[in-house]
């Protein structure tokens, strides 16, 4: 399984599955999200933003290769 992180710029970041985290898509994506970004509360800029930037994270998607 690969985890795809979608940025507000339209860019995609891919990460391999983290064996130390539950193998479900939500847990995998959330663990990566917490490592690379911070959650900002309130106002128009509420949401996940990449560390040391103003780039928002749109979400994540898990891709499972056929046969695995």
CHARMM-style PDB file with segment names, atoms N, HN, CA, C and O in Angstrom:
ATOM      1  N   UNK     1       0.850  -1.174   0.000  1.00  0.00      PROA
ATOM      2  CA  UNK     1       0.000   0.000   0.000  1.00  0.00      PROA
ATOM      3  C   UNK     1       0.895   1.236   0.000  1.00  0.00      PROA
ATOM      4  O   UNK     1       1.878   1.306   0.738  1.00  0.00      PROA
ATOM      5  N   UNK     2       0.541   2.205  -0.836  1.00  0.00      PROA
ATOM      6  HN  UNK     2      -0.258   2.148  -1.436  1.00  0.00      PROA
ATOM      7  CA  UNK     2       1.199   3.507  -0.850  1.00  0.00      PROA
ATOM      8  C   UNK     2       0.198   4.535  -0.364  1.00  0.00      PROA
ATOM      9  O   UNK     2      -0.995   4.431  -0.653  1.00  0.00      PROA
ATOM     10  N   UNK     3       0.673   5.522   0.369  1.00  0.00      PROA
ATOM     11  HN  UNK     3       1.641   5.606   0.603  1.00  0.00      PROA
ATOM     12  CA  UNK     3      -0.178   6.592   0.856  1.00  0.00      PROA
ATOM     13  C   UNK     3       0.163   7.839   0.042  1.00  0.00      PROA
ATOM     14  O   UNK     3       1.321   8.251  -0.018  1.00  0.00      PROA
ATOM     15  N   UNK     4      -0.846   8.432  -0.580  1.00  0.00      PROA
ATOM     16  HN  UNK     4      -1.787   8.097  -0.532  1.00  0.00      PROA
ATOM     17  CA  UNK     4      -0.672   9.634  -1.386  1.00  0.00      PROA
ATOM     18  C   UNK     4      -1.206  10.814  -0.587  1.00  0.00      PROA
ATOM     19  O   UNK     4      -2.372  10.818  -0.192  1.00  0.00      PROA
ATOM     20  N   UNK     5      -0.367  11.810  -0.345  1.00  0.00      PROA
ATOM     21  HN  UNK     5       0.581  11.806  -0.666  1.00  0.00      PROA
ATOM     22  CA  UNK     5      -0.777  13.033   0.345  1.00  0.00      PROA
ATOM     23  C   UNK     5      -1.019  14.090  -0.726  1.00  0.00      PROA
ATOM     24  O   UNK     5      -0.158  14.324  -1.574  1.00  0.00      PROA
ATOM     25  N   UNK     6      -2.178  14.724  -0.689  1.00  0.00      PROA
ATOM     26  HN  UNK     6      -2.877  14.534   0.000  1.00  0.00      PROA
ATOM     27  CA  UNK     6      -2.565  15.714  -1.685  1.00  0.00      PROA
ATOM     28  C   UNK     6      -2.397  17.111  -1.085  1.00  0.00      PROA
ATOM     29  O   UNK     6      -2.981  17.421  -0.046  1.00  0.00      PROA
ATOM     30  N   UNK     7      -1.604  17.944  -1.738  1.00  0.00      PROA
ATOM     31  HN  UNK     7      -1.130  17.693  -2.582  1.00  0.00      PROA
ATOM     32  CA  UNK     7      -1.369  19.302  -1.260  1.00  0.00      PROA
ATOM     33  C   UNK     7      -2.310  20.284  -1.944  1.00  0.00      PROA
ATOM     34  O   UNK     7      -2.845  20.003  -3.016  1.00  0.00      PROA
ATOM     35  N   UNK     8      -2.504  21.434  -1.313  1.00  0.00      PROA
ATOM     36  HN  UNK     8      -2.069  21.662  -0.442  1.00  0.00      PROA
ATOM     37  CA  UNK     8      -3.357  22.472  -1.863  1.00  0.00      PROA
ATOM     38  C   UNK     8      -2.851  23.016  -3.190  1.00  0.00      PROA
ATOM     39  O   UNK     8      -3.611  23.643  -3.927  1.00  0.00      PROA
ATOM     40  N   UNK     9      -1.591  22.789  -3.504  1.00  0.00      PROA
ATOM     41  HN  UNK     9      -0.974  22.279  -2.905  1.00  0.00      PROA
ATOM     42  CA  UNK     9      -1.016  23.249  -4.770  1.00  0.00      PROA
ATOM     43  C   UNK     9      -1.336  22.292  -5.908  1.00  0.00      PROA
ATOM     44  O   UNK     9      -1.093  22.603  -7.073  1.00  0.00      PROA
ATOM     45  N   UNK    10      -1.883  21.127  -5.571  1.00  0.00      PROA
ATOM     46  HN  UNK    10      -2.081  20.875  -4.623  1.00  0.00      PROA
ATOM     47  CA  UNK    10      -2.156  20.095  -6.567  1.00  0.00      PROA
ATOM     48  C   UNK    10      -1.072  19.037  -6.632  1.00  0.00      PROA
ATOM     49  O   UNK    10      -1.226  18.033  -7.327  1.00  0.00      PROA
ATOM     50  N   UNK    11       0.019  19.248  -5.920  1.00  0.00      PROA
ATOM     51  HN  UNK    11       0.144  20.064  -5.356  1.00  0.00      PROA
ATOM     52  CA  UNK    11       1.112  18.277  -5.910  1.00  0.00      PROA
ATOM     53  C   UNK    11       0.729  17.043  -5.096  1.00  0.00      PROA
ATOM     54  O   UNK    11      -0.045  17.126  -4.143  1.00  0.00      PROA
ATOM     55  N   UNK    12       1.282  15.905  -5.487  1.00  0.00      PROA
ATOM     56  HN  UNK    12       1.911  15.838  -6.262  1.00  0.00      PROA
ATOM     57  CA  UNK    12       1.084  14.652  -4.748  1.00  0.00      PROA
ATOM     58  C   UNK    12       2.410  14.208  -4.148  1.00  0.00      PROA
ATOM     59  O   UNK    12       3.441  14.233  -4.819  1.00  0.00      PROA
ATOM     60  N   UNK    13       2.381  13.805  -2.895  1.00  0.00      PROA
ATOM     61  HN  UNK    13       1.544  13.785  -2.349  1.00  0.00      PROA
ATOM     62  CA  UNK    13       3.542  13.228  -2.226  1.00  0.00      PROA
ATOM     63  C   UNK    13       3.203  11.768  -1.948  1.00  0.00      PROA
ATOM     64  O   UNK    13       2.092  11.469  -1.510  1.00  0.00      PROA
ATOM     65  N   UNK    14       4.130  10.862  -2.191  1.00  0.00      PROA
ATOM     66  HN  UNK    14       5.033  11.104  -2.547  1.00  0.00      PROA
ATOM     67  CA  UNK    14       3.858   9.449  -1.925  1.00  0.00      PROA
ATOM     68  C   UNK    14       4.750   8.950  -0.794  1.00  0.00      PROA
ATOM     69  O   UNK    14       5.913   9.335  -0.676  1.00  0.00      PROA
ATOM     70  N   UNK    15       4.175   8.091   0.027  1.00  0.00      PROA
ATOM     71  HN  UNK    15       3.230   7.779  -0.068  1.00  0.00      PROA
ATOM     72  CA  UNK    15       4.878   7.512   1.164  1.00  0.00      PROA
ATOM     73  C   UNK    15       4.607   6.017   1.200  1.00  0.00      PROA
ATOM     74  O   UNK    15       3.500   5.583   0.880  1.00  0.00      PROA
ATOM     75  N   UNK    16       5.606   5.220   1.586  1.00  0.00      PROA
ATOM     76  HN  UNK    16       6.505   5.573   1.846  1.00  0.00      PROA
ATOM     77  CA  UNK    16       5.352   3.790   1.761  1.00  0.00      PROA
ATOM     78  C   UNK    16       4.588   3.558   3.058  1.00  0.00      PROA
ATOM     79  O   UNK    16       4.499   4.444   3.908  1.00  0.00      PROA
ATOM     80  N   UNK    17       4.050   2.380   3.195  1.00  0.00      PROA
ATOM     81  HN  UNK    17       4.123   1.661   2.505  1.00  0.00      PROA
ATOM     82  CA  UNK    17       3.327   2.007   4.409  1.00  0.00      PROA
ATOM     83  C   UNK    17       4.299   1.973   5.592  1.00  0.00      PROA
ATOM     84  O   UNK    17       5.418   1.477   5.460  1.00  0.00      PROA
ATOM     85  N   UNK    18       3.886   2.486   6.719  1.00  0.00      PROA
ATOM     86  HN  UNK    18       2.977   2.889   6.826  1.00  0.00      PROA
ATOM     87  CA  UNK    18       4.682   2.504   7.946  1.00  0.00      PROA
ATOM     88  C   UNK    18       4.296   1.280   8.768  1.00  0.00      PROA
ATOM     89  O   UNK    18       3.170   1.189   9.257  1.00  0.00      PROA
ATOM     90  N   UNK    19       5.220   0.344   8.919  1.00  0.00      PROA
ATOM     91  HN  UNK    19       6.135   0.417   8.522  1.00  0.00      PROA
ATOM     92  CA  UNK    19       4.948  -0.918   9.620  1.00  0.00      PROA
ATOM     93  C   UNK    19       4.638  -0.727  11.107  1.00  0.00      PROA
ATOM     94  O   UNK    19       4.061  -1.617  11.732  1.00  0.00      PROA
ATOM     95  N   UNK    20       5.016   0.431  11.685  1.00  0.00      PROA
ATOM     96  HN  UNK    20       5.485   1.154  11.177  1.00  0.00      PROA
ATOM     97  CA  UNK    20       4.791   0.654  13.121  1.00  0.00      PROA
ATOM     98  C   UNK    20       3.386   1.191  13.406  1.00  0.00      PROA
ATOM     99  O   UNK    20       3.024   1.394  14.566  1.00  0.00      PROA
ATOM    100  N   UNK    21       2.597   1.420  12.361  1.00  0.00      PROA
ATOM    101  HN  UNK    21       2.890   1.255  11.419  1.00  0.00      PROA
ATOM    102  CA  UNK    21       1.250   1.987  12.491  1.00  0.00      PROA
ATOM    103  C   UNK    21       0.234   0.954  12.017  1.00  0.00      PROA
ATOM    104  O   UNK    21       0.547   0.119  11.168  1.00  0.00      PROA
ATOM    105  N   UNK    22      -0.982   1.007  12.563  1.00  0.00      PROA
ATOM    106  HN  UNK    22      -1.236   1.685  13.252  1.00  0.00      PROA
ATOM    107  CA  UNK    22      -2.043   0.103  12.104  1.00  0.00      PROA
ATOM    108  C   UNK    22      -2.094   0.114  10.581  1.00  0.00      PROA
ATOM    109  O   UNK    22      -1.881   1.159   9.967  1.00  0.00      PROA
ATOM    110  N   UNK    23      -2.375  -1.036   9.958  1.00  0.00      PROA
ATOM    111  HN  UNK    23      -2.549  -1.885  10.456  1.00  0.00      PROA
ATOM    112  CA  UNK    23      -2.316  -1.119   8.498  1.00  0.00      PROA
ATOM    113  C   UNK    23      -3.519  -0.539   7.752  1.00  0.00      PROA
ATOM    114  O   UNK    23      -3.590  -0.677   6.531  1.00  0.00      PROA
ATOM    115  N   UNK    24      -4.469   0.105   8.439  1.00  0.00      PROA
ATOM    116  HN  UNK    24      -4.411   0.217   9.431  1.00  0.00      PROA
ATOM    117  CA  UNK    24      -5.610   0.676   7.728  1.00  0.00      PROA
ATOM    118  C   UNK    24      -5.256   2.050   7.157  1.00  0.00      PROA
ATOM    119  O   UNK    24      -4.343   2.720   7.641  1.00  0.00      PROA
ATOM    120  N   UNK    25      -5.985   2.455   6.133  1.00  0.00      PROA
ATOM    121  HN  UNK    25      -6.727   1.911   5.740  1.00  0.00      PROA
ATOM    122  CA  UNK    25      -5.692   3.692   5.407  1.00  0.00      PROA
ATOM    123  C   UNK    25      -5.744   4.919   6.313  1.00  0.00      PROA
ATOM    124  O   UNK    25      -4.845   5.758   6.248  1.00  0.00      PROA
ATOM    125  N   UNK    26      -6.764   5.049   7.150  1.00  0.00      PROA
ATOM    126  HN  UNK    26      -7.494   4.368   7.203  1.00  0.00      PROA
ATOM    127  CA  UNK    26      -6.880   6.243   7.992  1.00  0.00      PROA
ATOM    128  C   UNK    26      -5.682   6.384   8.917  1.00  0.00      PROA
ATOM    129  O   UNK    26      -5.083   7.457   8.995  1.00  0.00      PROA
ATOM    130  N   UNK    27      -5.325   5.312   9.619  1.00  0.00      PROA
ATOM    131  HN  UNK    27      -5.811   4.441   9.556  1.00  0.00      PROA
ATOM    132  CA  UNK    27      -4.200   5.377  10.567  1.00  0.00      PROA
ATOM    133  C   UNK    27      -2.896   5.709   9.864  1.00  0.00      PROA
ATOM    134  O   UNK    27      -2.108   6.509  10.367  1.00  0.00      PROA
ATOM    135  N   UNK    28      -2.658   5.103   8.706  1.00  0.00      PROA
ATOM    136  HN  UNK    28      -3.298   4.453   8.297  1.00  0.00      PROA
ATOM    137  CA  UNK    28      -1.439   5.363   7.945  1.00  0.00      PROA
ATOM    138  C   UNK    28      -1.364   6.830   7.512  1.00  0.00      PROA
ATOM    139  O   UNK    28      -0.349   7.493   7.727  1.00  0.00      PROA
ATOM    140  N   UNK    29      -2.430   7.326   6.908  1.00  0.00      PROA
ATOM    141  HN  UNK    29      -3.254   6.787   6.734  1.00  0.00      PROA
ATOM    142  CA  UNK    29      -2.448   8.706   6.427  1.00  0.00      PROA
ATOM    143  C   UNK    29      -2.336   9.714   7.550  1.00  0.00      PROA
ATOM    144  O   UNK    29      -1.618  10.707   7.428  1.00  0.00      PROA
ATOM    145  N   UNK    30      -3.038   9.470   8.641  1.00  0.00      PROA
ATOM    146  HN  UNK    30      -3.621   8.664   8.740  1.00  0.00      PROA
ATOM    147  CA  UNK    30      -3.016  10.408   9.765  1.00  0.00      PROA
ATOM    148  C   UNK    30      -1.638  10.456  10.417  1.00  0.00      PROA
ATOM    149  O   UNK    30      -1.184  11.527  10.819  1.00  0.00      PROA
ATOM    150  N   UNK    31      -0.967   9.311  10.527  1.00  0.00      PROA
ATOM    151  HN  UNK    31      -1.336   8.440  10.201  1.00  0.00      PROA
ATOM    152  CA  UNK    31       0.373   9.277  11.118  1.00  0.00      PROA
ATOM    153  C   UNK    31       1.356  10.099  10.278  1.00  0.00      PROA
ATOM    154  O   UNK    31       2.167  10.847  10.825  1.00  0.00      PROA
ATOM    155  N   UNK    32       1.284   9.962   8.956  1.00  0.00      PROA
ATOM    156  HN  UNK    32       0.625   9.354   8.512  1.00  0.00      PROA
ATOM    157  CA  UNK    32       2.166  10.734   8.078  1.00  0.00      PROA
ATOM    158  C   UNK    32       1.822  12.212   8.161  1.00  0.00      PROA
ATOM    159  O   UNK    32       2.708  13.061   8.251  1.00  0.00      PROA
ATOM    160  N   UNK    33       0.538  12.510   8.131  1.00  0.00      PROA
ATOM    161  HN  UNK    33      -0.182  11.819   8.058  1.00  0.00      PROA
ATOM    162  CA  UNK    33       0.076  13.900   8.203  1.00  0.00      PROA
ATOM    163  C   UNK    33       0.620  14.600   9.441  1.00  0.00      PROA
ATOM    164  O   UNK    33       1.064  15.745   9.361  1.00  0.00      PROA
ATOM    165  N   UNK    34       0.590  13.917  10.592  1.00  0.00      PROA
ATOM    166  HN  UNK    34       0.229  12.986  10.657  1.00  0.00      PROA
ATOM    167  CA  UNK    34       1.079  14.511  11.840  1.00  0.00      PROA
ATOM    168  C   UNK    34       2.593  14.731  11.823  1.00  0.00      PROA
ATOM    169  O   UNK    34       3.098  15.602  12.532  1.00  0.00      PROA
ATOM    170  N   UNK    35       3.325  13.943  11.014  1.00  0.00      PROA
ATOM    171  HN  UNK    35       2.915  13.236  10.439  1.00  0.00      PROA
ATOM    172  CA  UNK    35       4.778  14.098  10.943  1.00  0.00      PROA
ATOM    173  C   UNK    35       5.198  15.262  10.056  1.00  0.00      PROA
ATOM    174  O   UNK    35       6.214  15.905  10.320  1.00  0.00      PROA
ATOM    175  N   UNK    36       4.426  15.540   9.003  1.00  0.00      PROA
ATOM    176  HN  UNK    36       3.601  15.017   8.788  1.00  0.00      PROA
ATOM    177  CA  UNK    36       4.860  16.540   8.027  1.00  0.00      PROA
ATOM    178  C   UNK    36       4.107  17.864   8.114  1.00  0.00      PROA
ATOM    179  O   UNK    36       4.454  18.816   7.415  1.00  0.00      PROA
ATOM    180  N   UNK    37       3.071  17.939   8.971  1.00  0.00      PROA
ATOM    181  HN  UNK    37       2.789  17.165   9.538  1.00  0.00      PROA
ATOM    182  CA  UNK    37       2.267  19.156   9.019  1.00  0.00      PROA
ATOM    183  C   UNK    37       1.749  19.430  10.423  1.00  0.00      PROA
ATOM    184  O   UNK    37       1.918  18.626  11.339  1.00  0.00      PROA
ATOM    185  N   UNK    38       1.117  20.585  10.565  1.00  0.00      PROA
ATOM    186  HN  UNK    38       0.980  21.239   9.821  1.00  0.00      PROA
ATOM    187  CA  UNK    38       0.541  21.003  11.835  1.00  0.00      PROA
ATOM    188  C   UNK    38      -0.903  21.418  11.569  1.00  0.00      PROA
ATOM    189  O   UNK    38      -1.215  21.945  10.502  1.00  0.00      PROA
ATOM    190  N   UNK    39      -1.788  21.178  12.544  1.00  0.00      PROA
ATOM    191  HN  UNK    39      -1.535  20.750  13.411  1.00  0.00      PROA
ATOM    192  CA  UNK    39      -3.181  21.575  12.391  1.00  0.00      PROA
ATOM    193  C   UNK    39      -3.378  22.965  12.964  1.00  0.00      PROA
ATOM    194  O   UNK    39      -3.061  23.216  14.127  1.00  0.00      PROA
ATOM    195  N   UNK    40      -3.899  23.862  12.151  1.00  0.00      PROA
ATOM    196  HN  UNK    40      -4.157  23.658  11.207  1.00  0.00      PROA
ATOM    197  CA  UNK    40      -4.184  25.228  12.597  1.00  0.00      PROA
ATOM    198  C   UNK    40      -5.681  25.383  12.754  1.00  0.00      PROA
ATOM    199  O   UNK    40      -6.448  25.066  11.844  1.00  0.00      PROA
ATOM    200  N   UNK    41      -6.094  25.871  13.915  1.00  0.00      PROA
ATOM    201  HN  UNK    41      -5.472  26.128  14.654  1.00  0.00      PROA
ATOM    202  CA  UNK    41      -7.518  26.001  14.209  1.00  0.00      PROA
ATOM    203  C   UNK    41      -8.016  27.418  13.993  1.00  0.00      PROA
ATOM    204  O   UNK    41      -7.279  28.388  14.172  1.00  0.00      PROA
ATOM    205  N   UNK    42      -9.268  27.518  13.610  1.00  0.00      PROA
ATOM    206  HN  UNK    42      -9.866  26.730  13.465  1.00  0.00      PROA
ATOM    207  CA  UNK    42      -9.952  28.809  13.520  1.00  0.00      PROA
ATOM    208  C   UNK    42      -9.602  29.628  12.302  1.00  0.00      PROA
ATOM    209  O   UNK    42      -8.497  29.545  11.766  1.00  0.00      PROA
ATOM    210  N   UNK    43     -10.560  30.416  11.879  1.00  0.00      PROA
ATOM    211  HN  UNK    43     -11.458  30.483  12.314  1.00  0.00      PROA
ATOM    212  CA  UNK    43     -10.334  31.342  10.778  1.00  0.00      PROA
ATOM    213  C   UNK    43     -10.349  30.684   9.410  1.00  0.00      PROA
ATOM    214  O   UNK    43     -10.664  29.504   9.259  1.00  0.00      PROA
ATOM    215  N   UNK    44      -9.995  31.494   8.420  1.00  0.00      PROA
ATOM    216  HN  UNK    44      -9.739  32.453   8.544  1.00  0.00      PROA
ATOM    217  CA  UNK    44     -10.002  31.015   7.042  1.00  0.00      PROA
ATOM    218  C   UNK    44      -8.895  30.015   6.747  1.00  0.00      PROA
ATOM    219  O   UNK    44      -9.001  29.240   5.797  1.00  0.00      PROA
ATOM    220  N   UNK    45      -7.844  30.020   7.541  1.00  0.00      PROA
ATOM    221  HN  UNK    45      -7.758  30.650   8.313  1.00  0.00      PROA
ATOM    222  CA  UNK    45      -6.706  29.135   7.307  1.00  0.00      PROA
ATOM    223  C   UNK    45      -6.762  27.855   8.134  1.00  0.00      PROA
ATOM    224  O   UNK    45      -5.746  27.185   8.313  1.00  0.00      PROA
ATOM    225  N   UNK    46      -7.944  27.516   8.638  1.00  0.00      PROA
ATOM    226  HN  UNK    46      -8.770  28.061   8.493  1.00  0.00      PROA
ATOM    227  CA  UNK    46      -8.088  26.319   9.450  1.00  0.00      PROA
ATOM    228  C   UNK    46      -7.787  25.086   8.612  1.00  0.00      PROA
ATOM    229  O   UNK    46      -8.218  24.984   7.464  1.00  0.00      PROA
ATOM    230  N   UNK    47      -7.045  24.152   9.194  1.00  0.00      PROA
ATOM    231  HN  UNK    47      -6.695  24.235  10.127  1.00  0.00      PROA
ATOM    232  CA  UNK    47      -6.737  22.900   8.516  1.00  0.00      PROA
ATOM    233  C   UNK    47      -5.285  22.516   8.703  1.00  0.00      PROA
ATOM    234  O   UNK    47      -4.552  23.148   9.464  1.00  0.00      PROA
ATOM    235  N   UNK    48      -4.879  21.471   7.998  1.00  0.00      PROA
ATOM    236  HN  UNK    48      -5.474  20.958   7.380  1.00  0.00      PROA
ATOM    237  CA  UNK    48      -3.507  20.971   8.066  1.00  0.00      PROA
ATOM    238  C   UNK    48      -2.631  21.766   7.106  1.00  0.00      PROA
ATOM    239  O   UNK    48      -2.985  21.961   5.943  1.00  0.00      PROA
ATOM    240  N   UNK    49      -1.475  22.226   7.607  1.00  0.00      PROA
ATOM    241  HN  UNK    49      -1.187  22.068   8.552  1.00  0.00      PROA
ATOM    242  CA  UNK    49      -0.534  23.028   6.828  1.00  0.00      PROA
ATOM    243  C   UNK    49       0.848  22.406   6.980  1.00  0.00      PROA
ATOM    244  O   UNK    49       1.252  22.051   8.087  1.00  0.00      PROA
ATOM    245  N   UNK    50       1.582  22.271   5.858  1.00  0.00      PROA
ATOM    246  HN  UNK    50       1.253  22.559   4.958  1.00  0.00      PROA
ATOM    247  CA  UNK    50       2.930  21.711   5.918  1.00  0.00      PROA
ATOM    248  C   UNK    50       3.790  22.493   6.899  1.00  0.00      PROA
ATOM    249  O   UNK    50       3.688  23.716   6.998  1.00  0.00      PROA
ATOM    250  N   UNK    51       4.633  21.775   7.618  1.00  0.00      PROA
ATOM    251  HN  UNK    51       4.716  20.782   7.538  1.00  0.00      PROA
ATOM    252  CA  UNK    51       5.544  22.418   8.568  1.00  0.00      PROA
ATOM    253  C   UNK    51       6.351  23.513   7.882  1.00  0.00      PROA
ATOM    254  O   UNK    51       6.823  23.331   6.760  1.00  0.00      PROA
ATOM    255  N   UNK    52       6.506  24.636   8.546  1.00  0.00      PROA
ATOM    256  HN  UNK    52       6.123  24.784   9.458  1.00  0.00      PROA
ATOM    257  CA  UNK    52       7.317  25.767   8.072  1.00  0.00      PROA
ATOM    258  C   UNK    52       6.876  26.290   6.706  1.00  0.00      PROA
ATOM    259  O   UNK    52       7.711  26.717   5.909  1.00  0.00      PROA
ATOM    260  N   UNK    53       5.571  26.260   6.428  1.00  0.00      PROA
ATOM    261  HN  UNK    53       4.892  25.913   7.075  1.00  0.00      PROA
ATOM    262  CA  UNK    53       5.077  26.796   5.154  1.00  0.00      PROA
ATOM    263  C   UNK    53       3.631  27.259   5.319  1.00  0.00      PROA
ATOM    264  O   UNK    53       3.065  27.197   6.411  1.00  0.00      PROA
ATOM    265  N   UNK    54       3.055  27.717   4.234  1.00  0.00      PROA
ATOM    266  HN  UNK    54       3.515  27.767   3.347  1.00  0.00      PROA
ATOM    267  CA  UNK    54       1.649  28.094   4.209  1.00  0.00      PROA
ATOM    268  C   UNK    54       0.867  27.183   3.266  1.00  0.00      PROA
ATOM    269  O   UNK    54      -0.269  27.491   2.907  1.00  0.00      PROA
ATOM    270  N   UNK    55       1.468  26.066   2.863  1.00  0.00      PROA
ATOM    271  HN  UNK    55       2.391  25.816   3.155  1.00  0.00      PROA
ATOM    272  CA  UNK    55       0.839  25.133   1.925  1.00  0.00      PROA
ATOM    273  C   UNK    55      -0.094  24.205   2.685  1.00  0.00      PROA
ATOM    274  O   UNK    55       0.329  23.488   3.592  1.00  0.00      PROA
ATOM    275  N   UNK    56      -1.364  24.223   2.308  1.00  0.00      PROA
ATOM    276  HN  UNK    56      -1.708  24.805   1.572  1.00  0.00      PROA
ATOM    277  CA  UNK    56      -2.339  23.370   2.976  1.00  0.00      PROA
ATOM    278  C   UNK    56      -2.313  21.959   2.405  1.00  0.00      PROA
ATOM    279  O   UNK    56      -2.013  21.744   1.231  1.00  0.00      PROA
ATOM    280  N   UNK    57      -2.636  21.005   3.275  1.00  0.00      PROA
ATOM    281  HN  UNK    57      -2.880  21.179   4.229  1.00  0.00      PROA
ATOM    282  CA  UNK    57      -2.743  19.608   2.879  1.00  0.00      PROA
ATOM    283  C   UNK    57      -4.216  19.322   2.628  1.00  0.00      PROA
ATOM    284  O   UNK    57      -5.058  19.550   3.496  1.00  0.00      PROA
ATOM    285  N   UNK    58      -4.523  18.819   1.432  1.00  0.00      PROA
ATOM    286  HN  UNK    58      -3.839  18.633   0.726  1.00  0.00      PROA
ATOM    287  CA  UNK    58      -5.908  18.567   1.060  1.00  0.00      PROA
ATOM    288  C   UNK    58      -6.447  17.258   1.592  1.00  0.00      PROA
ATOM    289  O   UNK    58      -7.657  17.133   1.778  1.00  0.00      PROA
ATOM    290  N   UNK    59      -5.605  16.290   1.841  1.00  0.00      PROA
ATOM    291  HN  UNK    59      -4.622  16.392   1.690  1.00  0.00      PROA
ATOM    292  CA  UNK    59      -6.048  15.000   2.340  1.00  0.00      PROA
ATOM    293  C   UNK    59      -5.119  13.904   1.881  1.00  0.00      PROA
ATOM    294  O   UNK    59      -4.015  14.170   1.406  1.00  0.00      PROA
ATOM    295  N   UNK    60      -5.569  12.659   2.025  1.00  0.00      PROA
ATOM    296  HN  UNK    60      -6.465  12.443   2.411  1.00  0.00      PROA
ATOM    297  CA  UNK    60      -4.748  11.538   1.594  1.00  0.00      PROA
ATOM    298  C   UNK    60      -5.622  10.437   1.020  1.00  0.00      PROA
ATOM    299  O   UNK    60      -6.834  10.397   1.233  1.00  0.00      PROA
ATOM    300  N   UNK    61      -4.975   9.555   0.291  1.00  0.00      PROA
ATOM    301  HN  UNK    61      -3.991   9.588   0.117  1.00  0.00      PROA
ATOM    302  CA  UNK    61      -5.619   8.452  -0.391  1.00  0.00      PROA
ATOM    303  C   UNK    61      -4.672   7.280  -0.309  1.00  0.00      PROA
ATOM    304  O   UNK    61      -3.459   7.459  -0.409  1.00  0.00      PROA
ATOM    305  N   UNK    62      -5.195   6.091  -0.133  1.00  0.00      PROA
ATOM    306  HN  UNK    62      -6.181   5.946  -0.052  1.00  0.00      PROA
ATOM    307  CA  UNK    62      -4.350   4.890  -0.091  1.00  0.00      PROA
ATOM    308  C   UNK    62      -4.525   4.108  -1.379  1.00  0.00      PROA
ATOM    309  O   UNK    62      -5.645   3.882  -1.837  1.00  0.00      PROA
ATOM    310  N   UNK    63      -3.408   3.698  -1.956  1.00  0.00      PROA
ATOM    311  HN  UNK    63      -2.498   3.881  -1.584  1.00  0.00      PROA
ATOM    312  CA  UNK    63      -3.432   2.929  -3.189  1.00  0.00      PROA
ATOM    313  C   UNK    63      -2.845   1.549  -2.894  1.00  0.00      PROA
ATOM    314  O   UNK    63      -1.716   1.422  -2.420  1.00  0.00      PROA
ATOM    315  N   UNK    64      -3.638   0.526  -3.185  1.00  0.00      PROA
ATOM    316  HN  UNK    64      -4.555   0.629  -3.570  1.00  0.00      PROA
ATOM    317  CA  UNK    64      -3.177  -0.840  -2.992  1.00  0.00      PROA
ATOM    318  C   UNK    64      -2.942  -1.434  -4.368  1.00  0.00      PROA
ATOM    319  O   UNK    64      -3.842  -1.451  -5.208  1.00  0.00      PROA
ATOM    320  N   UNK    65      -1.731  -1.921  -4.596  1.00  0.00      PROA
ATOM    321  HN  UNK    65      -1.000  -1.907  -3.913  1.00  0.00      PROA
ATOM    322  CA  UNK    65      -1.390  -2.538  -5.888  1.00  0.00      PROA
ATOM    323  C   UNK    65      -2.139  -3.843  -6.036  1.00  0.00      PROA
ATOM    324  O   UNK    65      -2.374  -4.548  -5.054  1.00  0.00      PROA
ATOM    325  N   UNK    66      -2.518  -4.169  -7.270  1.00  0.00      PROA
ATOM    326  HN  UNK    66      -2.328  -3.597  -8.067  1.00  0.00      PROA
ATOM    327  CA  UNK    66      -3.196  -5.440  -7.531  1.00  0.00      PROA
ATOM    328  C   UNK    66      -2.270  -6.586  -7.170  1.00  0.00      PROA
ATOM    329  O   UNK    66      -1.063  -6.530  -7.407  1.00  0.00      PROA
ATOM    330  N   UNK    67      -2.851  -7.620  -6.596  1.00  0.00      PROA
ATOM    331  HN  UNK    67      -3.831  -7.665  -6.404  1.00  0.00      PROA
ATOM    332  CA  UNK    67      -2.070  -8.781  -6.207  1.00  0.00      PROA
ATOM    333  C   UNK    67      -1.450  -8.675  -4.835  1.00  0.00      PROA
ATOM    334  O   UNK    67      -0.742  -9.587  -4.406  1.00  0.00      PROA
ATOM    335  N   UNK    68      -1.700  -7.571  -4.127  1.00  0.00      PROA
ATOM    336  HN  UNK    68      -2.275  -6.830  -4.475  1.00  0.00      PROA
ATOM    337  CA  UNK    68      -1.141  -7.395  -2.778  1.00  0.00      PROA
ATOM    338  C   UNK    68      -2.231  -7.081  -1.810  1.00  0.00      PROA
ATOM    339  OT1 UNK    68      -1.968  -6.898  -0.621  1.00  0.00      PROA
TER     340      UNK     68
END
